[in-house]
Amino acid sequence: MIGRTVVTLAVLAGLAMPALAGEVENLAREAEAKAKAGDSIAAVEMLRRAVGVLAAQGPLALRRVQFIAEPPKGFGIYKPRANNLFKSGEPLIVYAEPIGMGWKADGAMNRALMAADFEIRTPDGKILGGQKDFGRFEFASHDQNQEIMTHLTIRVSGAPAGKYVFEATFRDQMNGKSANLTLPFEIK
């Protein structure tokens, strides 16, 4: 499995970011050599470094963006909603996994910080409400983690039944990158 991952990382680096292909490819080759030598921990560490290089140089992106049924328990540990239909007063819980966050060394720790703004809009784009710096996500770790999750909980009260759009912008406070998400929903 490690060999297949090495090839995938090298191919992705070659297609997506030619300038990084050499560094990522070298790390992948080192991982392959470590795996063949039976040192699976060192091989995984090399692959983690390769993913870190790709994430640091790429854009900020959000994966697995969705409404969820209850607050998540951790990265990838969430209960998806069956649909985007909400009862009046029911909270909107938005789950997202950021990729490409900036990290800054702070002594023995690494720190990352993101802020999130949101707006509720009509389907034709009219802004009904929102808030700047609604969410702040601060991470402190001995590693520059790649498996990070965030969630926002928004209570929409007094909105009449109808279709709406939730939009959020995640702003990385360490590297200036940003990413947007858009989720349509309906209040019944």
N, C-alpha and C positions, 0 to 999 in steps of 0.2 A: 504494500500500500504506500509506503514511503516513496518508493521509486516512481509510482504513478503521480504522486503529489509533486515530486521534484520536477517531472516533465511538465506538468500543468503549470507550475509557477514559472518555469523558464519560458514556456510558450506565451503565457499571459504577459510576462515582462517584455518579451520580444514584440508582441503586437500592440500593447497598450502604451508602453513608455520606452522607446528605443534607447534613450540616454541611460536608463537604469538597467537595461538588459544585462550588461556586463556584471554589475554588482550582484543582481539577483541571481543570475546564472551561476556565478562563482559560488554563492552561498548554497545554491541548489546542488551543485557538484560536490561541495564539501559535505552536505547532508547525505548525499548518495554514498560517498566514500565511508562516512561514519556508520551508516546503516549496514553496508556490506561488511564492515569490520565488527559488526555486532554491538555497536554503541548506539542504541536507539535513543537514549536520552540526549546525547550530543547531536544526533541527526535531527531530532525534533527542535532542539534549540537553534540549529542553523536555519531550519525552515521558519521558525518564529521570527528570526532576524530578517529573513527575506520578506516575510509578510510585513514586518515593521517598516522596511525600506519602501515597499510599494505604498503602504498607507501614508507614510510621511510625505511622499512626493506627489501623491495623487490629490484629487479634490476631496473635500468633506462630502460624504454621501450618507444617506440614511437607508438602511435595509429593514425589511420586515415591518414596514410602516403599516399600522392597522389599529382599529378600535379593538379593545379587549374587554372581556366581561367583568374583570376584577383586577385590582392592582397585581402586578407581576411579582413572583417570588424571587426572580433572579434572571440572568441572561438566558433567553430561550425558554424560560419557565413561566408561561402565561396561558390563559384560557381565551382563545379567540372568541369573538362574538359571532353569533350565527348570521347576523345581518347588521346593517347600519341604521336600523330603525330604533328610535329611542322614545320612551314615554316622557311626557312633560316633567321636568325636574330631575330626570335621571342623569347622573354624571356621564360625561364623555371621558373615557380613559384611552389615551393615545399611547401606543407602544412604538418605539423606534430604536434601532441599533446603529449608532454612528460609526462610521469607518473613516479613518484619515484624520483623527483628532491630533492636535499638537500637544506635545509633552515638553515640560521644562524641568530640568534637574534642579532639585532643592535639597542639597546635602545628599543623604542616602536615599531620598525619596524622589519620585517623579510625580509631577502635578499636571493635571489637565483641568480646564474650566470652560464650560459652555453656558451660554444664556439662550433662552428661547422666548420669542415673541409670538403672539397668536392673534388671529382675527377670525371672527365669524362673519360670513358673507352670504348674500343671496346668490342663487345660481348665476345671475347675470352680473355679479361682481360688486354689488353695493355693500359697503362695509357697515355692519350692524353693531359691532363692538369688538373689543380686543384689549390687549395689554402688552406693553413693552416689558422686557425682563420678567415675564411671568414665571418662568422656570429657570433655575440656576443649578447646574450639575457640576459638582466639583469632585474630582477623583484624586486620591493620593495613594501611590502604590510603589512597591520596590521594583516593579516591572512597568513597562509601557504597554499596558494591557490593550488587546485588540478586541476582546469579547466584553463589550460595554453595552449596557442597555439604559434607556431612559423611559420615563413615562410622565405624561402630563394628565392631570385630572381637572376638568373644567365643568363647572355647574352652570348650565344655561337655564335661567329661571325667567318665567314670564313670556317666553317666546311662543307665539301661536303655532299651531300645527302647520307643517309645511316642510319644504326642502331647503337645505342650507349647505354651506361648504365651510369646513374647518381648514384654515391655513396656518402654518407655523413656519418660522424661520429660526433655525438653530445657528448661533454665531459662536465660533470658536474664539475664545478670548486669548489663546496662546499664539495662534498663527494667522488670525484674521479671515480664515475661510468661513464660508457659510453654506447652508443647504436648506432647501425648502421642502415642505410636504403639503399635500392637499388631499383631504378626505371628504367626500360628499356624505351627508347624513340627512335623516329625516326625523322630525318630531311628529308623533301621532297624537 
